Structures are given as structure tokens and as C-alpha cells.
Amino acid sequence: MLNTPYLLFLGDAPDQLAAKVAQGIKDWRPEYATGQLRLPGCKADLKLPELSVAEAVDKGAKTLVVGAANRGGVISPAWVATLKQAVEAGMDVASGLHNRLTDLPELVAAAEAAGRRLVDVRVPQDSYPIADGKRRTGKRCLAVGTDCSVGKMYTALAMERAMQERGMKASFRATGQTGILITGSGVPLDAVVADFMAGAVEWLTPDNDADHWDLIEGQGSLFHPSFSGVTMALIHGGQPDALVLCHEPTRSHMRGLPHYGLPTLEALRDLALETARIVNPDVVVTGVSVNTAALADDEANAVLEEIEKRLGLPTVDPFRHGAGRLVEPLAG
């Protein structure tokens, strides 16, 4: 478990989406977010107090969290001086990026001298089995997307909150660094050896009460050439009973791949169902979650109405309007 509250480090993030780790913490655990620290050239802004390391320590921050996730997910050499300053000032440092804090000798030496922790959230903490595909008790819902970073985590978290408010049994199951930083547990799925990814999802979503729902955080996209493998592991390891389609309507191409266009929601629905039926023949698509953050109210409402009419499924932005309509099909 990480020491809270946090100083959210945005580094030199090139855009707002690159700071999605910090944004997720601010949105779902605002009590943890003491302030933000940005380097020159940073294009992201969480609208939190701008704090230096010393100011954050004075305000009680216990851990500097690397809140930027650039393409490739690596710790930039330009960040190391700030991370070192944080441990020397008495803070722990936590990161969910692919290269490890503990692989940076200068930072390790500083942390050891200061008696502080370096926490690599993306390092698997358990040994996972190979998936066996056996059916498990309880129910599972998985968010699948037309692209990366379209709101799959927000959808699952919003659905968990709405279900718990209704007295339903529900648990958010984190599969990425931001979800783990928000909830304190989970599986860093994209850091698990490929042969064990589906087994890790089975381990994360074990047998449960018949009326209990696991809300599984989605990753990647079946249509994204870079990250489709992790999505497949989530589908086959999760054995979902319900799928929620997730979409961001303003994009013209796959994130990071301008030479690849986005699939339609119909294509996502059909491919996700075909893939999921391998492990659960009874799986159904129950709703559509649309990230309308880039749209004005009228535009957002028009997009939601058009998609709902076209697909015949409850369609909402769960962060903007609440997840109640996405939960209703699971309440029966």
C-alpha cells in the first residue's frame, strides 16, 4: 500500500491524455491529490495547486506519483533529478511505467540514503497460473474499447460506484497502473508474461457469490495492432457475462497510429462477442459508454442519442451523467 496523500508529477507530458494516470487519481481519489508538479514544456494541467517538492512536503504529501504515461511508458531521463529531489526531501516515489525506478542507480542510492521507498506498481507481485478456461461462480463485466484510452477504467469504476449505491455486490478489478494506484490492488496485466496473462485475470476474478459482479478494467483494443494481445487475455481470462462497449467519438485514428482508422462500434460489438463466446457462450453486450469530455452538452447529447438509436443499447457518458443506465441490465 502506498503512503498518501500524493504529489502528482506530470513531468513534461505532451498533452492532457498523457497525464491520464494523474487525472484518474484526481477524479477518483481527490482526497489523495495534494497538488501537481510540472516541468517546463508540460502541456497537461489538472487544475491542482502548483507545488514544488518542498511545498508538497510542507503540505503533508507522502508519495510522489509519476502521473504521466508517455508512448512506450518509460521514465524520462529529464525526470530523474526531480524524483531524486523527492526522496531526498522525505517522500516515497511510485511509478507505473515500464522501466523501473529500481533500475535507476542514482535514484536507488538516494532512496536508500534517505530511507524512502521506490514503488514500481507495474511489477507483478504474485505468481500467476496458466489459464484453464473453467467456468467460475459469480458474474463478470468487461469494458472493451474501439481504441486505447477511451474510458474503460472510468466506465468500470463508475459502474462499481452505481452498483454499490444500489446495494448490489460489486468489485472493481484493476488491471493497469492507474487502477492499482486508485484502489491499492490488482494485476499489472501488460507486465505479465504473455502465457500467464489470461491466468492472471482468472486469478484476479475468482469464484464468488452468484449475485456478485466483478467490474474488470479493460485494456487496449482488439483493433489496436500494438495492444490487442492484452485485450484478448482479458476477454478469455475474464470470461465476461456482460460486455460494455467504450468509445471516444472525436478521434480520427488509433491513438499513436495515424495510419490506422478506428473501427465502428458495430465492428467492436461483433468481434468482441465472437471472441468472448469462446469462453462464455452466453455473453451479451449490455451497453455503450461514450467519453464525451471533448464535446459541449448539446453535441454530447446528440452523439449519445444517435449511438443508442443505431445500436439499440443504453448509451451514456458514465462520468458525465452517471452509470445508472449501464447498471440496469445487470441488476436483474
Secondary structure, DSSP 8 states (H G I E B T S, - for coil): ---SSEEEEEET-SSSGGGHHHHHHHHH-GGGEEEEEE-TT-----S--B--HHHHHHTT--EEEE----TT----GGGHHHHHHHHHTT-EEEE-SSS-GGG-HHHHHHHHHHT--EEETTS--S----------SSEEEEEEESSSSSSHHHHHHHHHHHHHHTT-EEEEE--SHHHHHHHS----GGGS-GGGHHHHHHHHS----TTEEEEE---S-TT-TTTHHHHHHHHHHH--SEEEEEE-TT-SSBTTBTTS----HHHHHHHHHHHHTTT-TT-EEEEEEE--TTS-HHHHHHHHHHHHHHH-S-EE-HHHH-SHHHHGGG--
